[in-house]
Each structure stands twice: as C-alpha cells, then as structure tokens.
Amino acid sequence: MVYINKKKFFISLLFFLAILLLAGKVSSTVEVKNKSLWGKITAFWEPKENNNSQEKELNKNFPMPVRETDRFDTLLLGIRGAEDTENGGLLSDSIMLFSSDKTTGKLSLVSIPRDLYVNLPGVVKGKANEVYEKGLIKKNELDFTKNAFSRITGVYIDNLIVFDFQGFKEIVDTVGGIDIELKQPFEEKNQWGYEFSLPAGKNHLDGETALYYTRSRYSSSDFDRSRRQQNVIFAIKEKAFSLGILGNPLKVNALISSLKNNIETDFNILDTKSLLDLALDLNSSSNNLETKTMSTENALYETKQDELYILLPQNNDWSLIKNFFVNN
C-alpha cells in the first residue's frame, strides 16, 4: 500500500501527483501485519472507546471544521512503505497540507512537523506521524486521517494522498530527474553509511539522489528537511510542466503505471475537473503560491514527555495552530 503525496518526501509531490490522478482513481490496499515499534509501545495508552465525556471534550477543544465551498485542501503524506513496518514504515515522514482558495486564487503549501504531539480525546494520542498508521489499524486510514488532521489544523481536509519511497523515486526518474539550485554545499555525513554531499550551484538529481536529499536530517533540523522537501516538490512540478505531461498521454500512462502500486488516495474520476483546474493554477500562478513550515520560529516549542522529544504549540494554545492554517 502506498501513496502519493504532494510534498512529502518524501517530499511530497503532490502538485504533480494530482495531475496523474486525472486518469482515474489510483488506490491500493495495505494490510497491517505488524505495528511499528512505536505503535507497539504506545498501544497501551491509546483510547479504547470514544465515550460521551471524551466526545464532548473532543468537540469542545478540537471541533470538526465545516467544509468551505471556496476552499480546497489536500493532505499529503509520505511514508517508507508497508514492507518496512518493523522500522516505522507506516509512520509519516512527511506531512503537508496544500490549500487552494478559489475566491482569491491564493495557493499555499504548509509542512507539519512529524513530532507535533496531539491528544484528540477518544481518537488518537501521540505524534502526528502516527495518525495514519493508527487509522490503518482501525481499517479506516483515509477518513480517520483526514478527520484527525481536520480537527488538528482547524481546516476541513477534502482529500488525502499517501505515497512511499519507491513511488517518489519513480516519479523523479520518469520525468528524467530534476534540477535544484543550492546556495551552499549540502552534506550528510552519517545517515546513509557514507558521506552524501551536493555542491553549491545547479545539481541534477535522479530518484535515488533526490530521496537522499529530502530524507537527510542528521546534519540539519527536521524543519530544514521540510523546506528541502518543498523545494523538490516545486522542482518536480516545473519539470513535469516543462515536459508537457498533460498533453502527452504516453507519459501520463507511464507515470500512472509506475505509481499505481505506490499510491493511496480518495481522489477519483469525478474529481477530474477540480484536479485539472488545480494543475493549471499551479502552472500559471506560481507567484501566488506560498510555502511555510510550522516550526519553533512561528508556532511551536520543543519539550520532552517521558524522555520522548515532542513539539507543542506555544503557550500550549492550540488556537495558534488553527490560526496558522486557517490564515494560509
């Protein structure tokens, strides 16, 4: 089971993935045979049932937002893959929310830190990157994940796209690689078992190299990694449009064929017009697109809970998180 994501990964490259989905619904089934180590450790504290008191507390502190007809929001998740469940393969390494305001024409892509700690009474308790996995365990991953993040962000999430490492690499390779411009050299000396580096200036990345670049985090913060993921997503988008993907059925078919086993989404053929409009907006109004990363510089603070590193909203005020998304 795999999924596509705009900017995850993981970058997620949903801007581009959305275009691919125009051919119809792309979906696969993931069977959770083993919970991740973290899932096993935290299973004992997960709420067992959503009783009346929990539901009242949930709706009071994290009310389900109302869907806005003039706004379209897509959640993008990037995961390692179902084959790596013992090492957290179903945890979301990349989480992004793509928003389009139909009235103002404003587009935004906001990265959500995977270490954001959430406690939705009767629903989920743990880090944000665990939400999707817990939805899988409940055998309702798409709706569970959308509803949880809708309550967390205060924004009604219309659709969800999930993709894995393999899907990401295949997208980059199918478009012939991507080009990124670095103002200074990039180095990751320890994470991959060898020294991975890119020089300052223009770099051409294939799928494997792009994956390393977007996943590297030992040499920098997770916030920096989110920004790199955003840059890669735009690079994929630019390359896809420069190749005329929308006007080349063979390229579209090749992409869909390579991605069908690496994507999970609730987009379907009925969403064709919305996706096409969105793709055209992305191609023609890039100046209206804002990218942001939720971090300790604007909305969060770092702390530990039971020796576990987590992020929480400043002053423990969740309205700051909601305002961050509602206004973006």
ChimeraX attribute file (.defattr): number of C-alpha atoms within 10 A of each C-alpha:
attribute: neighborCount
match mode: 1-to-1
recipient: residues
	/A:1	20
	/A:2	29
	/A:3	31
	/A:4	37
	/A:5	37
	/A:6	37
	/A:7	38
	/A:8	36
	/A:9	38
	/A:10	39
	/A:11	36
	/A:12	35
	/A:13	32
	/A:14	29
	/A:15	25
	/A:16	26
	/A:17	27
	/A:18	24
	/A:19	21
	/A:20	24
	/A:21	24
	/A:22	22
	/A:23	16
	/A:24	14
	/A:25	18
	/A:26	24
	/A:27	22
	/A:28	15
	/A:29	11
	/A:30	16
	/A:31	12
	/A:32	17
	/A:33	11
	/A:34	16
	/A:35	21
	/A:36	20
	/A:37	13
	/A:38	14
	/A:39	21
	/A:40	11
	/A:41	10
	/A:42	13
	/A:43	14
	/A:44	9
	/A:45	10
	/A:46	16
	/A:47	16
	/A:48	11
	/A:49	11
	/A:50	13
	/A:51	11
	/A:52	10
	/A:53	10
	/A:54	16
	/A:55	18
	/A:56	15
	/A:57	14
	/A:58	19
	/A:59	13
	/A:60	10
	/A:61	15
	/A:62	22
	/A:63	15
	/A:64	19
	/A:65	15
	/A:66	11
	/A:67	14
	/A:68	13
	/A:69	9
	/A:70	11
	/A:71	19
	/A:72	20
	/A:73	22
	/A:74	23
	/A:75	27
	/A:76	32
	/A:77	32
	/A:78	34
	/A:79	32
	/A:80	23
	/A:81	23
	/A:82	21
	/A:83	17
	/A:84	14
	/A:85	19
	/A:86	16
	/A:87	15
	/A:88	23
	/A:89	20
	/A:90	31
	/A:91	28
	/A:92	28
	/A:93	25
	/A:94	31
	/A:95	27
	/A:96	30
	/A:97	26
	/A:98	24
	/A:99	24
	/A:100	21
	/A:101	16
	/A:102	13
	/A:103	9
	/A:104	10
	/A:105	13
	/A:106	18
	/A:107	24
	/A:108	18
	/A:109	25
	/A:110	23
	/A:111	24
	/A:112	20
	/A:113	25
	/A:114	22
	/A:115	19
	/A:116	20
	/A:117	18
	/A:118	22
	/A:119	16
	/A:120	19
	/A:121	21
	/A:122	19
	/A:123	20
	/A:124	20
	/A:125	19
	/A:126	20
	/A:127	19
	/A:128	26
	/A:129	25
	/A:130	25
	/A:131	24
	/A:132	25
	/A:133	25
	/A:134	24
	/A:135	19
	/A:136	18
	/A:137	15
	/A:138	11
	/A:139	14
	/A:140	13
	/A:141	19
	/A:142	18
	/A:143	16
	/A:144	20
	/A:145	21
	/A:146	21
	/A:147	18
	/A:148	22
	/A:149	20
	/A:150	23
	/A:151	20
	/A:152	24
	/A:153	23
	/A:154	22
	/A:155	25
	/A:156	22
	/A:157	27
	/A:158	19
	/A:159	17
	/A:160	24
	/A:161	28
	/A:162	31
	/A:163	36
	/A:164	32
	/A:165	25
	/A:166	22
	/A:167	27
	/A:168	31
	/A:169	20
	/A:170	19
	/A:171	24
	/A:172	26
	/A:173	17
	/A:174	16
	/A:175	20
	/A:176	17
	/A:177	20
	/A:178	22
	/A:179	17
	/A:180	18
	/A:181	13
	/A:182	13
	/A:183	10
	/A:184	10
	/A:185	10
	/A:186	16
	/A:187	16
	/A:188	19
	/A:189	14
	/A:190	13
	/A:191	14
	/A:192	11
	/A:193	8
	/A:194	9
	/A:195	10
	/A:196	16
	/A:197	14
	/A:198	17
	/A:199	13
	/A:200	13
	/A:201	11
	/A:202	12
	/A:203	13
	/A:204	13
	/A:205	20
	/A:206	19
	/A:207	22
	/A:208	16
	/A:209	17
	/A:210	25
	/A:211	21
	/A:212	18
	/A:213	24
	/A:214	25
	/A:215	22
	/A:216	22
	/A:217	17
	/A:218	14
	/A:219	14
	/A:220	12
	/A:221	10
	/A:222	19
	/A:223	19
	/A:224	16
	/A:225	25
	/A:226	33
	/A:227	19
	/A:228	22
	/A:229	28
	/A:230	28
	/A:231	19
	/A:232	28
	/A:233	27
	/A:234	22
	/A:235	19
	/A:236	28
	/A:237	23
	/A:238	17
	/A:239	19
	/A:240	23
	/A:241	17
	/A:242	11
	/A:243	13
	/A:244	12
	/A:245	19
	/A:246	17
	/A:247	10
	/A:248	10
	/A:249	12
	/A:250	11
	/A:251	18
	/A:252	19
	/A:253	14
	/A:254	13
	/A:255	22
	/A:256	21
	/A:257	12
	/A:258	15
	/A:259	26
	/A:260	19
	/A:261	19
	/A:262	26
	/A:263	26
	/A:264	27
	/A:265	23
	/A:266	15
	/A:267	21
	/A:268	15
	/A:269	13
	/A:270	11
	/A:271	16
	/A:272	18
	/A:273	11
	/A:274	12
	/A:275	21
	/A:276	17
	/A:277	12
	/A:278	19
	/A:279	20
	/A:280	13
	/A:281	17
	/A:282	21
	/A:283	16
	/A:284	10
	/A:285	12
	/A:286	12
	/A:287	10
	/A:288	13
	/A:289	16
	/A:290	14
	/A:291	14
	/A:292	19
	/A:293	20
	/A:294	19
	/A:295	21
	/A:296	14
	/A:297	9
	/A:298	14
	/A:299	20
	/A:300	22
	/A:301	16
	/A:302	14
	/A:303	11
	/A:304	10
	/A:305	9
	/A:306	5
	/A:307	7
	/A:308	8
	/A:309	13
	/A:310	20
	/A:311	23
	/A:312	21
	/A:313	21
	/A:314	16
	/A:315	10
	/A:316	13
	/A:317	12
	/A:318	20
	/A:319	15
	/A:320	17
	/A:321	20
	/A:322	18
	/A:323	14
	/A:324	17
	/A:325	19
	/A:326	13
	/A:327	8
	/A:328	19
